[in-house]
Amino acid sequence: MASIRIIKKDIDFLVSEVISDCWAFIYIHQDKKADKAVEIMNNAVELRNELFSRINNVDKTDVKKHFKAINQDLLKGVDALFVSISNLTK
């Protein structure tokens, strides 16, 4: 099992990539759908906060399963956010 510090770094990295892509979208497409890009950034921050909360409040009964679920939710959540950014360009 990876350390909690590494999992938190992974979460921060992936969420920062989503936010960076949103900022790039806003910079390139000024005045077009900027409010939707900001909404995606807010969703990314909410995802980060929720995952950090789950990491800090570990269920002691099955730790491995708990962190595996967190990793899966991270990947699904970030993927959905990237899809949302891609849909903005259409």
KANOR-V99021 format. One line per field, one symbol per residue. ss: DSSP state (H for helix, E for strand, - for the rest). A space follows every 10 residues. Layout:
ss = ???
This chain:
ss = ---HHHHHHH HHHHHHHHHH HHHHHHHH-- ---HHHHHHH HHHHHHHHHH HHHHHH---- --HHHHHHHH HHHHHHHHHH HHHHHHHH--
